[in-house]
Amino acid sequence: MNLRDQLMKSGLASKEQAKKAQREVAKQQHQKIQAARDPNAVHELSPAEQLLAAKREADRLLNIKRNEERLFKEAEARAIDIISSHNLLDSRGTETYHFIVDGQRIANVMVHEDQMYALERGELAIVSLNPEEAGFALVTAENAEKIRSGNAKFVVCQYS
């Protein structure tokens, strides 16, 4: 025998009051279930839960920052590898090729005549890890795309 039956038997509660109380309990349980299912519902958090949620958010942001830094370093390492192993720039070039760096200044590299025509056709590209230091390299369009996929700022000049 449950509490409701005991209260009715002793005369402390009528059948109507028992039904009303049962409906109220069912309604509260239904609302609790609906609130748990609703992802947009605002839940009251204790101070400890708020602190934990703030720490989780800070950790999440730190992980995002670290991941971006790791991806940048990987792209830079990949670009260094491609540039060092596929550099076509020859210091004995006979023609001066002028190009614009970052839309601000004009730089130049010495290339051979066939390389100049390949640059104009977009078959070659000028790349640099640090354009301010004027350390330019000449690579094929395929290698420039590989470098661009990691970080587009390393590709200084490429015509399409």
C-alpha positions as CSV (number, residue, x, y, z in Angstrom):
1,M,0.0,0.0,0.0
2,N,1.4,3.4,-1.0
3,L,1.1,6.7,0.8
4,R,-1.8,7.9,-1.3
5,D,-3.9,4.8,-0.4
6,Q,-3.0,5.2,3.3
7,L,-4.1,8.9,3.3
8,M,-7.4,8.0,1.6
9,K,-8.0,5.1,4.0
10,S,-7.4,7.3,7.0
11,G,-9.6,10.0,5.6
12,L,-6.9,12.7,5.4
13,A,-7.3,13.0,1.6
14,S,-10.2,12.5,-0.7
15,K,-10.2,10.6,-4.0
16,E,-10.3,13.8,-5.9
17,Q,-7.3,15.2,-4.1
18,A,-5.4,12.0,-4.7
19,K,-6.1,12.2,-8.5
20,K,-5.1,15.9,-8.6
21,A,-1.9,15.2,-6.8
22,Q,-1.1,12.3,-9.1
23,R,-1.8,14.5,-12.2
24,E,0.5,17.1,-10.7
25,V,3.3,14.6,-10.1
26,A,2.9,13.3,-13.7
27,K,3.0,16.8,-15.1
28,Q,6.2,17.7,-13.2
29,Q,7.9,14.4,-14.4
30,H,6.8,15.2,-18.0
31,Q,8.2,18.7,-17.8
32,K,11.5,17.4,-16.3
33,I,11.9,14.9,-19.2
34,Q,11.1,17.5,-21.8
35,A,13.6,20.0,-20.2
36,A,16.3,17.3,-20.3
37,R,15.6,16.6,-24.0
38,D,15.6,20.2,-25.0
39,P,19.2,21.3,-26.0
40,N,18.2,25.0,-25.9
41,A,16.8,24.9,-22.4
42,V,18.6,27.1,-19.9
43,H,19.7,25.0,-16.9
44,E,20.6,26.4,-13.5
45,L,24.2,25.6,-12.8
46,S,25.8,25.5,-9.4
47,P,28.9,27.7,-8.9
48,A,31.1,24.6,-9.2
49,E,29.4,23.6,-12.4
50,Q,29.9,27.1,-13.7
51,L,33.6,27.0,-12.9
52,L,33.9,23.6,-14.6
53,A,32.1,24.9,-17.7
54,A,34.3,28.0,-17.8
55,K,37.4,25.8,-17.5
56,R,36.2,23.5,-20.3
57,E,35.6,26.5,-22.6
58,A,39.0,27.9,-21.8
59,D,40.6,24.4,-22.5
60,R,38.6,24.2,-25.8
61,L,39.8,27.6,-27.0
62,L,43.4,26.7,-26.0
63,N,43.1,23.4,-27.9
64,I,41.9,25.3,-31.0
65,K,44.8,27.8,-30.8
66,R,47.3,25.0,-30.4
67,N,45.8,23.1,-33.3
68,E,46.1,26.2,-35.5
69,E,49.7,26.7,-34.5
70,R,50.5,23.0,-35.2
71,L,48.8,23.2,-38.6
72,F,50.8,26.4,-39.4
73,K,54.1,24.8,-38.4
74,E,53.3,21.7,-40.5
75,A,52.5,23.9,-43.5
76,E,55.7,25.8,-43.0
77,A,57.7,22.6,-42.7
78,R,56.1,21.2,-45.9
79,A,56.8,24.5,-47.7
80,I,60.4,24.5,-46.6
81,D,60.8,20.9,-47.8
82,I,59.2,21.6,-51.2
83,I,61.2,24.8,-51.7
84,S,64.5,23.3,-50.7
85,S,64.1,20.2,-52.8
86,H,62.3,21.8,-55.9
87,N,63.9,25.2,-56.2
88,L,64.4,26.1,-59.9
89,L,66.0,29.5,-59.3
90,D,69.5,29.7,-60.7
91,S,71.8,32.5,-59.5
92,R,73.2,32.7,-63.0
93,G,70.0,33.8,-64.6
94,T,70.3,36.3,-67.4
95,E,67.0,38.1,-67.3
96,T,65.6,40.2,-64.4
97,Y,62.0,39.3,-63.6
98,H,60.1,42.1,-61.7
99,F,57.0,41.3,-59.6
100,I,54.9,42.9,-56.8
101,V,55.2,41.6,-53.2
102,D,52.1,42.0,-51.0
103,G,50.8,44.7,-53.3
104,Q,53.3,47.1,-51.7
105,R,56.7,46.8,-53.2
106,I,58.4,45.6,-56.3
107,A,61.0,42.8,-56.1
108,N,63.0,41.0,-58.7
109,V,64.7,37.7,-59.3
110,M,67.2,36.6,-62.0
111,V,65.8,33.9,-64.3
112,H,66.6,32.4,-67.6
113,E,64.6,33.4,-70.7
114,D,62.5,30.1,-70.8
115,Q,61.8,30.5,-67.0
116,M,60.5,34.0,-67.7
117,Y,58.0,32.8,-70.3
118,A,57.0,29.9,-68.0
119,L,56.3,32.4,-65.2
120,E,54.2,34.5,-67.5
121,R,52.2,31.5,-68.6
122,G,51.6,30.4,-64.9
123,E,53.7,27.2,-65.2
124,L,56.1,28.5,-62.6
125,A,55.6,30.5,-59.4
126,I,57.7,32.5,-57.1
127,V,57.4,31.5,-53.4
128,S,59.0,32.7,-50.2
129,L,58.7,31.8,-46.5
130,N,59.5,35.4,-45.6
131,P,59.1,37.9,-48.5
132,E,60.4,40.8,-46.3
133,E,63.9,39.2,-46.4
134,A,63.8,38.7,-50.2
135,G,64.5,35.0,-50.0
136,F,62.6,33.9,-53.1
137,A,62.5,30.6,-54.8
138,L,61.1,29.4,-58.1
139,V,58.9,26.3,-58.2
140,T,56.5,24.6,-60.6
141,A,52.8,25.3,-60.5
142,E,52.0,21.9,-59.0
143,N,54.5,22.5,-56.1
144,A,53.1,26.1,-55.7
145,E,49.6,24.5,-55.3
146,K,50.9,22.2,-52.6
147,I,52.4,25.1,-50.8
148,R,49.3,27.2,-51.2
149,S,47.1,24.4,-49.7
150,G,49.1,24.7,-46.5
151,N,49.4,28.5,-46.4
152,A,48.6,30.8,-49.3
153,K,50.8,33.6,-48.1
154,F,54.0,31.6,-49.0
155,V,53.1,31.9,-52.7
156,V,54.3,35.4,-53.7
157,C,53.6,35.5,-57.4
158,Q,51.8,33.1,-59.8
159,Y,49.9,34.0,-62.9
160,S,47.0,31.8,-64.0
